[in-house]
Amino acid sequence: MGILLDLTIIFSIAALVLYLSARVRIPTIVGLLFSGLIAGPHGLRLVQATEEVELLAEIGILLLLFTIGMEFSLEKLLKTRKWIFAGGGMQVLFTTGLIFLVSRLVGLTWQQSLFTGFLFSLSSTAIVLHLLQEKGKMDSKYGGSALAILIFQDVAIIPMMLLVPYLSEAGGEGMHGLLELGKGILIVAVIIFLARKIIPGILRSVVHTRNQELFLMTILVICFATAMITYQLGLKLALGAFLAGLIVSESEFSYDALSHMLPLKKIFTSIFFISIGMLLNVSFFAGNAFMIIGLTILVMMIKTSVIVAVGLQLKLSIRNALIVGLSLCQVGEFAFVLANAGRDSAILSTDQNQVFLAVSIFSMAVSPFIIGLAPKIATWVVTRGAIKKFARKTEFNLVGKHLHRCTKRNHLVIIGFGSSGQILAGQAHENDIGYSIIELNEKISTQFLNEGEPVFPGDGRSEDVLLHAAADRAKTIVIAVHDAAAAEAITIASRKINHSAHIIVRSRFSSEIETLIKLGANEVIPERLEAARRISERTIVQFTKMA
């Protein structure tokens, strides 16, 4: 009855906390961590069977890494390899390096410093992707860049976990440590090779039975058996689970397997995050509040600075680089998985673990508010003094020295040359309507310049760019960009230089209409509302034909 009672208490508290979290828009992970804090030994002490809870949490880690392995796609990596490998690689490397130096300055050993760098280099995939999807920013330039860095971080945890045993005092040193690491990599390669030859055939046979329960049990056996084999060979259970997911991802049944595993993963990973919350000592946090808040600010500033520098190096505008940096400045959920492995190897002391937990949870708690304000903060920063001059060189300045200033009058200006802008340009051409185009993406603008389109590469928020495209003499200005904050800034800039133009803005949500109209737009067309209308019209047409 002990474990059943404890689970009832845990899930009851979690349900209440998650309800309240949803009401005040706090991420689910933060709510689960606080649930553990309330129920745990440092809170109300409602849970007694802590060992059993930790066992269930271990299953949660296995299922979490298993599903990450199943979602891992080599094709996805290759599509955005520049940002994943260069952007994500530099972010993890430089963040780890800077945290390592700071940790050494405060007296940590080199092993502890490197491990701390690993922990704080990771960001929260769950929080960031949820908020970007909620705000409809996944297709934006900064949304795609943030996703690429997160993908690299999710993959980077595997080599980090391989290194954990060699960072402990009892771990390998010198050549012995390198040999052990090489042995681990070899074991991983052999398991993947053998399993890819065996697993697809097994899954094919199971699928032919059309028995859903058998399919689920087979997937679980693959997960736990691979984890046990890697553990027996001296590697981490979690690494084995990731490998099992990677093996299943190569099968044509991977999506079906993933859909079966998601409910189980959600339940057990919830228990994992609750168990992490149970470890946080409130008294320790209260007694060291100023230090913890200071360290949290320092970690977030380091991560933001590194990501901004990496973004600028990869030709991202300073504004978008700032938004990515602010979005990824928190510590992530996979840091808890890594810290769990570190506790087994006793890399950090009890107090050092408490500092890590407090900084991580605090950074995750404030993250939604920072991400929500990131576009406004970035816009404010790039309009200040010296930053404004630098921003004009990197993002607001007209890249299009290929073209002289546009001489057209009473024409159409299209800002944002994605699919909507291209369709509009085609219609304008067919109807002999003169037009000019403003496009920030250098690859797109270069492509269409070479095709003879009147493209002015640059940022529509800049008056210089607008004037070069003759927006001050335009009859109609169409703003078709994905970023809502950018659309607002372009609307303001366009109305400032042209009081009489008819400004049409494409938006994602109907909630943005009122703001854009106040800023100077004449018409705002929400994508989702327009799509719903067209679907309704087509549906009615079909039924009218039938009648």
KELUM-744904 format. One line per 3 residues: number of its first residue (from 1); their letters; for each residue x, y, z of C-alpha. Coordinates in pm, 1 decimal, always signed. Layout:
BEGIN
NUM	A	X,Y,Z | ... $
This chain:
BEGIN
1	MGI	+0.0,+0.0,+0.0 | +297.4,+233.6,+65.1 | +393.1,+300.3,-294.6 $
4	LLD	+28.5,+317.1,-407.2 | -48.9,+576.6,-140.7 | +262.8,+776.9,-232.3 $
7	LTI	+174.9,+771.6,-603.2 | -179.9,+885.2,-521.3 | -37.1,+1175.6,-319.0 $
10	IFS	+219.1,+1264.6,-587.6 | -29.7,+1262.3,-875.0 | -292.1,+1453.6,-672.2 $
13	IAA	-45.8,+1729.5,-584.8 | +87.8,+1733.3,-942.3 | -264.7,+1761.0,-1086.5 $
16	LVL	-343.6,+2059.6,-862.8 | -8.3,+2232.0,-925.8 | -29.8,+2173.7,-1303.3 $
19	YLS	-381.7,+2319.6,-1308.4 | -258.4,+2632.2,-1129.1 | +50.8,+2642.9,-1356.3 $
22	ARV	-170.7,+2633.3,-1664.9 | -378.6,+2921.1,-1529.0 | -72.0,+3143.7,-1478.6 $
25	RIP	+107.6,+3008.1,-1787.7 | +400.9,+2842.4,-1607.1 | +559.8,+2551.0,-1804.0 $
28	TIV	+455.9,+2196.6,-1713.6 | +811.8,+2094.1,-1621.6 | +837.6,+2375.1,-1365.2 $
31	GLL	+499.8,+2267.6,-1221.1 | +621.6,+1907.0,-1187.2 | +942.3,+2021.5,-1015.7 $
34	FSG	+740.3,+2226.4,-767.9 | +509.7,+1927.3,-706.9 | +812.7,+1722.7,-601.7 $
37	LIA	+933.4,+2007.5,-384.0 | +598.3,+2016.5,-201.4 | +566.7,+1639.0,-154.1 $
40	GPH	+933.3,+1559.2,-86.6 | +1146.9,+1530.5,+226.4 | +1237.2,+1901.8,+215.3 $
43	GLR	+873.0,+2007.6,+175.7 | +564.7,+1863.5,+348.0 | +726.0,+1515.3,+374.5 $
46	LVQ	+418.5,+1342.3,+234.8 | +611.1,+1075.1,+41.3 | +781.3,+790.3,+229.3 $
49	ATE	+871.5,+539.1,-46.0 | +1144.0,+758.2,-200.5 | +1344.3,+460.2,-328.9 $
52	EVE	+1044.9,+325.0,-522.1 | +977.5,+671.0,-665.7 | +1341.7,+694.7,-777.7 $
55	LLA	+1306.4,+354.5,-948.1 | +1002.1,+479.0,-1142.3 | +1197.1,+795.9,-1224.0 $
58	EIG	+1476.2,+579.7,-1368.1 | +1220.2,+419.1,-1599.5 | +1115.4,+772.6,-1697.1 $
61	ILL	+1474.1,+855.3,-1797.7 | +1493.9,+538.2,-2008.7 | +1167.0,+613.8,-2189.4 $
64	LLF	+1265.0,+979.1,-2240.1 | +1597.1,+884.4,-2404.2 | +1426.7,+603.4,-2597.3 $
67	TIG	+1175.4,+842.0,-2757.4 | +1452.8,+1096.4,-2829.3 | +1635.9,+817.4,-3013.9 $
70	MEF	+1320.2,+733.4,-3211.9 | +1270.5,+1098.5,-3309.2 | +1635.7,+1134.2,-3411.4 $
73	SLE	+1659.9,+1178.3,-3787.6 | +1980.7,+1189.7,-3989.4 | +1784.8,+1348.4,-4274.4 $
76	KLL	+1666.9,+1628.9,-4040.3 | +2026.8,+1685.5,-3929.5 | +2153.0,+1715.7,-4286.2 $
79	KTR	+1882.0,+1967.9,-4385.6 | +1998.3,+2223.7,-4127.9 | +2351.5,+2090.5,-4075.6 $
82	KWI	+2509.2,+2436.7,-4079.7 | +2311.4,+2561.7,-3782.5 | +2299.7,+2225.9,-3602.0 $
85	FAG	+2668.7,+2138.7,-3621.1 | +2826.8,+2485.4,-3646.5 | +2570.6,+2678.4,-3437.2 $
88	GGM	+2491.3,+2407.0,-3185.0 | +2853.0,+2286.3,-3169.9 | +2996.2,+2633.5,-3102.7 $
91	QVL	+2724.3,+2709.5,-2847.1 | +2789.9,+2394.3,-2642.9 | +3169.6,+2425.9,-2675.4 $
94	FTT	+3198.5,+2794.2,-2581.4 | +2932.7,+2783.9,-2307.7 | +3101.4,+2479.6,-2153.5 $
97	GLI	+3439.4,+2655.6,-2182.9 | +3326.6,+2978.8,-2015.4 | +3142.0,+2796.7,-1735.2 $
100	FLV	+3454.9,+2580.1,-1690.6 | +3671.0,+2892.3,-1641.5 | +3426.2,+3051.1,-1396.3 $
103	SRL	+3400.8,+2724.1,-1201.3 | +3780.1,+2693.6,-1180.0 | +3801.6,+3052.2,-1049.9 $
106	VGL	+3565.6,+2967.2,-761.4 | +3768.2,+2662.0,-662.5 | +3609.0,+2359.2,-832.1 $
109	TWQ	+3831.7,+2078.2,-960.7 | +3877.0,+2050.7,-1337.3 | +3645.8,+1745.0,-1343.5 $
112	QSL	+3372.1,+1930.3,-1151.4 | +3422.3,+2241.0,-1366.5 | +3388.6,+2047.5,-1692.1 $
115	FTG	+3080.5,+1863.0,-1564.8 | +2924.1,+2192.7,-1452.2 | +2994.1,+2334.6,-1798.5 $
118	FLF	+2814.4,+2036.6,-1954.0 | +2512.5,+2085.0,-1725.6 | +2468.5,+2457.6,-1788.4 $
121	SLS	+2533.9,+2437.4,-2164.7 | +2201.2,+2255.5,-2215.2 | +1870.3,+2441.0,-2266.8 $
124	STA	+1509.2,+2330.4,-2225.6 | +1375.6,+2176.5,-2547.1 | +1033.6,+2122.3,-2387.0 $
127	IVL	+987.2,+2481.9,-2267.2 | +1133.3,+2659.2,-2571.4 | +954.6,+2453.4,-2838.5 $
130	HLL	+622.3,+2469.9,-2651.9 | +635.7,+2850.4,-2627.3 | +757.3,+2898.3,-2986.6 $
133	QEK	+479.7,+2670.7,-3118.4 | +221.7,+2848.3,-2902.5 | +326.1,+3186.6,-3042.9 $
136	GKM	+350.0,+3052.7,-3400.9 | +723.1,+3131.6,-3430.7 | +859.4,+2790.8,-3533.1 $
139	DSK	+884.6,+2902.8,-3897.3 | +1055.9,+3230.8,-3811.8 | +1429.7,+3278.0,-3865.6 $
142	YGG	+1502.7,+3276.7,-3492.9 | +1264.0,+2984.6,-3432.4 | +1449.1,+2764.7,-3682.3 $
145	SAL	+1788.1,+2868.8,-3541.1 | +1679.7,+2790.5,-3184.1 | +1546.1,+2450.4,-3292.6 $
148	AIL	+1877.0,+2363.7,-3463.8 | +2077.6,+2442.5,-3148.5 | +1834.2,+2239.8,-2934.4 $
151	IFQ	+1870.6,+1939.0,-3167.7 | +2248.5,+1948.5,-3125.6 | +2214.0,+1977.4,-2746.5 $
154	DVA	+1980.4,+1676.5,-2733.8 | +2237.0,+1471.3,-2926.2 | +2534.2,+1614.1,-2730.5 $
157	IIP	+2406.5,+1464.8,-2404.5 | +2506.5,+1117.0,-2528.9 | +2885.3,+1180.3,-2550.5 $
160	MML	+2856.1,+1381.8,-2227.6 | +2705.8,+1078.3,-2051.5 | +2982.7,+859.8,-2194.8 $
163	LVP	+3236.6,+1093.3,-2031.5 | +3067.2,+1108.2,-1688.5 | +3233.6,+796.8,-1534.4 $
166	YLS	+3578.2,+931.7,-1629.8 | +3514.1,+1263.6,-1451.8 | +3470.4,+1102.2,-1110.3 $
169	EAG	+3762.8,+1050.6,-873.1 | +3730.4,+675.6,-925.6 | +3711.2,+717.3,-1303.4 $
172	GEG	+3976.6,+645.5,-1562.8 | +4283.4,+867.5,-1587.7 | +4518.0,+933.7,-1875.1 $
175	MHG	+4552.6,+664.4,-2136.5 | +4333.3,+421.4,-1940.9 | +4045.4,+671.7,-1951.1 $
178	LLE	+4086.2,+720.3,-2326.8 | +4091.0,+343.4,-2381.4 | +3772.0,+305.6,-2177.4 $
181	LGK	+3604.9,+583.5,-2377.4 | +3715.0,+418.0,-2702.3 | +3575.6,+88.8,-2576.9 $
184	GIL	+3241.2,+259.0,-2505.9 | +3223.6,+406.7,-2856.3 | +3309.8,+67.4,-3008.6 $
187	IVA	+3038.4,-106.3,-2803.0 | +2783.4,+151.5,-2920.0 | +2881.4,+100.0,-3285.1 $
190	VII	+2862.8,-282.4,-3257.6 | +2519.2,-273.2,-3087.1 | +2379.5,-41.3,-3355.6 $
193	FLA	+2522.4,-255.4,-3637.2 | +2390.5,-586.8,-3499.1 | +2051.4,-446.7,-3400.9 $
196	RKI	+1991.6,-287.1,-3743.5 | +2031.2,-632.0,-3894.8 | +1793.7,-803.2,-3647.7 $
199	IPG	+1532.0,-557.1,-3516.0 | +1356.1,-460.6,-3845.6 | +1282.3,-828.1,-3918.8 $
202	ILR	+1143.5,-884.6,-3568.0 | +919.5,-577.7,-3590.2 | +796.9,-681.5,-3935.7 $
205	SVV	+693.3,-1023.8,-3801.5 | +517.6,-868.3,-3501.4 | +329.6,-613.2,-3717.3 $
208	HTR	+198.2,-893.4,-3940.3 | +14.9,-1041.0,-3636.3 | -188.2,-715.1,-3614.1 $
211	NQE	-175.6,-743.6,-3235.4 | -127.1,-395.3,-3083.2 | -47.1,-529.1,-2734.5 $
214	LFL	+224.9,-757.6,-2873.8 | +371.3,-465.6,-3069.8 | +386.0,-247.3,-2755.3 $
217	MTI	+547.3,-526.1,-2549.3 | +805.9,-588.1,-2822.3 | +900.3,-218.6,-2830.1 $
220	LVI	+940.7,-217.6,-2449.6 | +1155.0,-533.0,-2464.4 | +1381.7,-370.0,-2726.4 $
223	CFA	+1416.2,-59.7,-2506.2 | +1488.2,-234.1,-2175.4 | +1693.1,-523.3,-2319.1 $
226	TAM	+1926.7,-287.2,-2509.9 | +1961.2,-71.7,-2197.0 | +2049.6,-379.0,-1987.9 $
229	ITY	+2306.2,-503.6,-2241.7 | +2486.0,-166.2,-2249.1 | +2475.3,-153.7,-1867.4 $
232	QLG	+2629.2,-500.4,-1839.8 | +2904.8,-385.6,-2076.6 | +2987.0,-96.2,-1843.5 $
235	LKL	+2785.7,+188.8,-2000.7 | +2485.0,+386.0,-1874.2 | +2130.3,+248.5,-1890.4 $
238	ALG	+2009.0,+576.0,-2042.4 | +2262.4,+546.8,-2324.9 | +2129.2,+198.3,-2403.2 $
241	AFL	+1773.0,+334.0,-2416.6 | +1881.5,+605.6,-2662.2 | +2052.5,+343.2,-2880.4 $
244	AGL	+1735.8,+130.0,-2873.0 | +1533.0,+430.1,-2994.6 | +1789.6,+497.1,-3264.7 $
247	IVS	+1760.5,+136.1,-3382.0 | +1378.1,+149.8,-3394.4 | +1392.1,+485.6,-3578.8 $
250	ESE	+1552.3,+306.0,-3875.2 | +1243.1,+86.4,-3909.5 | +940.7,+177.4,-4122.0 $
253	FSY	+729.0,+126.6,-3808.3 | +903.4,+399.7,-3604.6 | +607.5,+642.5,-3608.8 $
256	DAL	+368.1,+371.1,-3490.4 | +614.9,+273.4,-3216.6 | +650.5,+636.1,-3107.6 $
259	SHM	+272.5,+685.0,-3083.4 | +250.7,+377.5,-2857.2 | +532.0,+497.7,-2632.1 $
262	LPL	+430.9,+862.5,-2582.6 | +161.7,+804.3,-2313.6 | +400.5,+585.8,-2110.5 $
265	KKI	+681.1,+835.7,-2158.2 | +466.7,+1124.8,-2032.9 | +366.9,+939.4,-1715.3 $
268	FTS	+714.0,+817.4,-1619.5 | +901.4,+1134.3,-1718.1 | +651.4,+1328.6,-1503.9 $
271	IFF	+756.1,+1108.5,-1210.8 | +1121.3,+1176.7,-1300.4 | +1076.9,+1555.6,-1283.7 $
274	ISI	+876.8,+1521.7,-961.7 | +1162.1,+1314.7,-812.8 | +1409.3,+1590.2,-912.0 $
277	GML	+1192.6,+1845.6,-732.7 | +1199.9,+1624.5,-420.8 | +1579.3,+1668.0,-407.9 $
280	LNV	+1569.2,+2048.7,-378.2 | +1628.9,+2171.7,-23.5 | +1417.3,+2482.1,+39.1 $
283	SFF	+1621.6,+2574.7,+348.4 | +1940.0,+2570.5,+138.5 | +1776.9,+2794.7,-122.9 $
286	AGN	+1650.9,+3040.2,+141.3 | +1990.0,+3054.3,+312.9 | +2176.4,+3117.9,-13.9 $
289	AFM	+1912.9,+3309.8,-212.3 | +2136.1,+3599.7,-320.9 | +2413.2,+3365.7,-436.3 $
292	IIG	+2168.1,+3145.0,-629.9 | +1994.8,+3441.3,-797.5 | +2335.4,+3588.9,-885.3 $
295	LTI	+2459.3,+3260.2,-1031.5 | +2136.1,+3220.3,-1229.9 | +2177.6,+3567.4,-1382.7 $
298	LVM	+2544.7,+3492.6,-1458.9 | +2464.6,+3159.7,-1630.0 | +2183.9,+3317.4,-1835.1 $
301	MIK	+2406.7,+3609.5,-1938.0 | +2689.5,+3375.4,-2044.1 | +2453.7,+3159.8,-2251.8 $
304	TSV	+2286.5,+3461.0,-2412.8 | +2622.2,+3623.4,-2497.8 | +2761.6,+3303.2,-2650.3 $
307	IVA	+2451.5,+3241.9,-2863.5 | +2441.7,+3604.5,-2985.5 | +2809.3,+3578.0,-3087.3 $
310	VGL	+2746.7,+3244.0,-3262.1 | +2438.4,+3384.1,-3438.1 | +2628.4,+3685.6,-3569.8 $
313	QLK	+2909.1,+3457.4,-3688.5 | +2651.2,+3256.1,-3886.7 | +2505.6,+3573.4,-4048.3 $
316	LSI	+2197.7,+3598.8,-3825.7 | +2078.3,+3956.0,-3769.1 | +2165.1,+4101.7,-3429.1 $
319	RNA	+1795.6,+4120.8,-3335.9 | +1728.0,+3756.8,-3422.5 | +2052.5,+3649.6,-3252.6 $
322	LIV	+1938.7,+3827.0,-2934.7 | +1597.7,+3657.5,-2946.6 | +1761.2,+3313.7,-2987.3 $
325	GLS	+2002.8,+3389.3,-2702.8 | +1726.1,+3503.0,-2465.5 | +1510.0,+3204.6,-2564.3 $
328	LCQ	+1783.0,+2948.6,-2485.8 | +1939.6,+3106.6,-2175.7 | +1770.9,+2871.8,-1924.7 $
331	VGE	+1904.4,+2535.0,-1805.2 | +1729.4,+2235.6,-1965.3 | +1557.8,+1915.4,-1856.2 $
334	FAF	+1836.4,+1699.1,-1999.1 | +2073.6,+1862.5,-1752.0 | +1875.9,+1677.6,-1482.2 $
337	VLA	+1931.5,+1348.3,-1666.8 | +2304.6,+1425.1,-1684.4 | +2311.5,+1536.2,-1318.7 $
340	NAG	+2142.7,+1208.9,-1224.2 | +2433.2,+1021.7,-1388.6 | +2676.3,+1256.6,-1213.4 $
343	RDS	+2526.5,+1177.3,-871.1 | +2595.0,+807.0,-929.8 | +2960.3,+894.2,-995.9 $
346	AIL	+2974.5,+1145.5,-704.5 | +3124.5,+1421.3,-921.5 | +2959.4,+1708.8,-732.1 $
349	STD	+2915.6,+1739.7,-354.7 | +2570.3,+1755.9,-193.6 | +2585.1,+2137.2,-164.7 $
352	QNQ	+2707.6,+2173.1,-523.9 | +2415.8,+1957.8,-642.4 | +2177.8,+2181.3,-447.6 $
355	VFL	+2323.6,+2490.3,-616.0 | +2279.4,+2327.3,-958.8 | +1916.9,+2229.4,-882.9 $
358	AVS	+1828.5,+2574.6,-748.3 | +1987.1,+2762.4,-1041.8 | +1827.7,+2527.6,-1297.0 $
361	IFS	+1475.9,+2541.3,-1151.4 | +1491.9,+2919.6,-1102.2 | +1612.6,+2974.5,-1462.4 $
364	MAV	+1333.7,+2751.1,-1596.6 | +1070.7,+2931.9,-1387.2 | +1160.2,+3278.1,-1524.9 $
367	SPF	+1224.4,+3152.9,-1879.2 | +864.4,+3182.6,-2014.1 | +855.1,+3551.0,-1921.1 $
370	IIG	+1195.6,+3615.7,-2082.2 | +1095.9,+3430.2,-2402.0 | +767.1,+3624.0,-2415.9 $
373	LAP	+950.6,+3957.2,-2388.5 | +1249.4,+3856.1,-2605.0 | +1130.6,+4021.6,-2932.9 $
376	KIA	+1055.8,+4350.7,-2754.4 | +1383.3,+4340.5,-2559.6 | +1577.2,+4268.7,-2880.9 $
379	TWV	+1401.7,+4551.0,-3068.5 | +1474.5,+4791.6,-2781.7 | +1842.9,+4689.8,-2768.2 $
382	VTR	+1906.7,+4730.7,-3142.0 | +1765.8,+5085.3,-3134.2 | +2006.6,+5203.6,-2860.6 $
385	GAI	+2318.0,+5415.4,-2931.3 | +2623.7,+5219.4,-3041.1 | +2420.3,+4899.3,-3082.7 $
388	KKF	+2194.9,+5082.6,-3327.4 | +2495.3,+5171.9,-3545.5 | +2621.5,+4814.9,-3534.6 $
391	ARK	+2271.7,+4682.0,-3607.3 | +2241.8,+4905.0,-3912.6 | +2558.1,+4744.1,-4050.3 $
394	TEF	+2449.1,+4388.6,-3974.1 | +2074.5,+4382.9,-4026.5 | +1909.5,+4715.5,-4112.4 $
397	NLV	+2158.1,+4820.5,-4376.5 | +2064.7,+4764.4,-4737.8 | +2254.2,+4465.6,-4868.5 $
400	GKH	+2129.8,+4536.0,-5217.8 | +2411.5,+4734.8,-5364.2 | +2322.3,+4532.0,-5676.2 $
403	LHR	+2040.7,+4781.4,-5746.0 | +2002.1,+5158.7,-5763.1 | +1715.0,+5322.0,-5581.8 $
406	CTK	+1375.3,+5225.8,-5725.9 | +1223.5,+5498.7,-5947.8 | +866.3,+5363.3,-5958.4 $
409	RNH	+558.8,+5553.7,-5836.9 | +210.3,+5436.0,-5735.9 | +339.3,+5080.5,-5736.6 $
412	LVI	+314.8,+4780.9,-5504.1 | +581.9,+4710.0,-5240.5 | +598.5,+4349.3,-5116.2 $
415	IGF	+786.5,+4303.9,-4788.4 | +869.5,+3938.2,-4727.7 | +916.2,+3716.7,-5032.1 $
418	GSS	+803.1,+3379.1,-4905.2 | +528.8,+3176.6,-5075.0 | +263.1,+3448.3,-5019.3 $
421	GQI	+488.9,+3723.2,-5154.8 | +584.4,+3515.8,-5458.2 | +220.1,+3440.8,-5546.3 $
424	LAG	+135.1,+3810.5,-5510.8 | +428.1,+3911.5,-5733.6 | +310.5,+3663.6,-5998.0 $
427	QAH	-42.9,+3810.0,-5991.4 | +94.9,+4165.6,-6009.8 | +309.8,+4072.8,-6310.5 $
430	END	+13.3,+3915.9,-6492.3 | -194.5,+4232.0,-6433.3 | +82.3,+4475.0,-6535.7 $
433	IGY	+112.3,+4619.9,-6185.0 | +457.4,+4756.3,-6106.7 | +614.8,+4623.7,-5787.9 $
436	SII	+931.5,+4611.8,-5580.9 | +1030.5,+4351.6,-5322.7 | +1210.2,+4369.8,-4987.5 $
439	ELN	+1354.4,+4044.1,-4854.7 | +1588.9,+3996.4,-4555.5 | +1694.8,+3638.8,-4631.3 $
442	EKI	+2014.6,+3670.6,-4835.4 | +1975.3,+3331.7,-5004.3 | +1619.5,+3407.4,-5124.6 $
445	STQ	+1699.3,+3763.3,-5232.6 | +2009.3,+3653.4,-5428.4 | +1813.3,+3375.1,-5600.8 $
448	FLN	+1536.7,+3606.9,-5721.9 | +1775.6,+3889.6,-5810.0 | +1947.2,+3644.9,-6044.0 $
451	EGE	+1604.9,+3565.3,-6192.0 | +1547.8,+3933.9,-6265.9 | +1302.7,+4021.0,-5988.1 $
454	PVF	+1324.2,+4378.5,-5846.1 | +1442.5,+4259.1,-5504.2 | +1599.8,+4493.4,-5250.1 $
457	PGD	+1782.2,+4274.9,-4995.8 | +1748.4,+4420.0,-4647.9 | +1524.5,+4461.0,-4345.2 $
460	GRS	+1184.9,+4626.0,-4393.5 | +1211.0,+4788.3,-4049.5 | +1482.9,+5017.4,-4186.4 $
463	EDV	+1371.0,+5344.6,-4343.2 | +1677.8,+5328.9,-4572.0 | +1562.7,+4997.1,-4714.4 $
466	LLH	+1201.5,+5117.7,-4752.2 | +1316.8,+5433.3,-4932.4 | +1538.8,+5234.8,-5170.8 $
469	AAA	+1234.0,+5024.8,-5264.8 | +1039.1,+5355.0,-5308.5 | +788.4,+5263.7,-5035.6 $
472	DRA	+742.5,+5638.2,-4976.8 | +585.9,+5663.5,-5326.5 | +397.5,+5332.5,-5321.9 $
475	KTI	+22.2,+5302.7,-5365.8 | +0.8,+4976.1,-5170.2 | +239.3,+4809.5,-4925.1 $
478	VIA	+191.8,+4441.4,-4840.7 | +373.3,+4310.5,-4531.9 | +401.1,+3931.1,-4551.6 $
481	VHD	+656.0,+3837.1,-4284.0 | +623.1,+3557.3,-4026.1 | +748.4,+3748.4,-3722.4 $
484	AAA	+467.3,+3944.7,-3550.1 | +706.8,+4189.9,-3381.6 | +880.7,+4254.2,-3715.4 $
487	AEA	+542.4,+4307.9,-3885.9 | +454.0,+4569.6,-3623.8 | +787.9,+4750.7,-3664.2 $
490	ITI	+759.2,+4745.6,-4047.0 | +402.9,+4881.3,-4027.5 | +522.1,+5172.8,-3810.5 $
493	ASR	+819.2,+5247.4,-4039.6 | +604.8,+5222.4,-4356.0 | +334.3,+5453.2,-4222.4 $
496	KIN	+598.2,+5701.1,-4106.2 | +739.2,+5752.3,-4458.5 | +408.3,+5713.4,-4647.9 $
499	HSA	+89.5,+5853.1,-4494.9 | -134.9,+5771.3,-4789.9 | -36.4,+5413.7,-4886.5 $
502	HII	-285.2,+5132.8,-4834.0 | -101.7,+4893.3,-4599.8 | -208.3,+4527.3,-4591.6 $
505	VRS	-51.8,+4302.3,-4328.3 | -57.2,+3925.3,-4308.5 | -78.1,+3796.9,-3950.8 $
508	RFS	-91.4,+3453.9,-3792.0 | -364.8,+3518.1,-3536.4 | -679.6,+3729.2,-3529.6 $
511	SEI	-570.9,+3864.2,-3187.3 | -301.5,+4069.8,-3369.0 | -552.3,+4263.9,-3585.1 $
514	ETL	-635.0,+4543.9,-3338.7 | -268.6,+4622.0,-3261.0 | -166.1,+4635.2,-3627.8 $
517	IKL	-462.0,+4859.5,-3720.3 | -363.5,+5101.7,-3440.6 | -5.7,+5106.6,-3571.2 $
520	GAN	-120.2,+5214.6,-3918.9 | -233.8,+4910.9,-4115.8 | -547.7,+4949.5,-4329.0 $
523	EVI	-618.5,+4577.2,-4351.9 | -496.8,+4275.6,-4153.6 | -553.7,+3925.6,-4290.0 $
526	PER	-503.8,+3644.4,-4034.7 | -370.8,+3323.4,-4195.0 | -579.8,+3086.6,-3985.1 $
529	LEA	-902.6,+3281.0,-4028.3 | -851.1,+3304.2,-4405.0 | -770.7,+2931.5,-4423.9 $
532	ARR	-1087.1,+2851.0,-4224.8 | -1298.2,+3064.3,-4460.6 | -1153.2,+2897.2,-4770.5 $
535	ISE	-1209.3,+2549.4,-4626.1 | -1569.5,+2643.5,-4542.8 | -1628.0,+2785.4,-4891.6 $
538	RTI	-1483.7,+2475.1,-5064.8 | -1688.6,+2244.6,-4841.7 | -2014.0,+2431.8,-4914.3 $
541	VQF	-1932.3,+2424.2,-5288.8 | -1896.5,+2044.5,-5277.1 | -2232.6,+2001.7,-5104.1 $
544	TKM	-2393.7,+2249.7,-5346.8 | -2266.1,+2037.6,-5639.1 | -2414.4,+1725.1,-5480.5 $
547	A	-2753.1,+1897.5,-5445.2 $
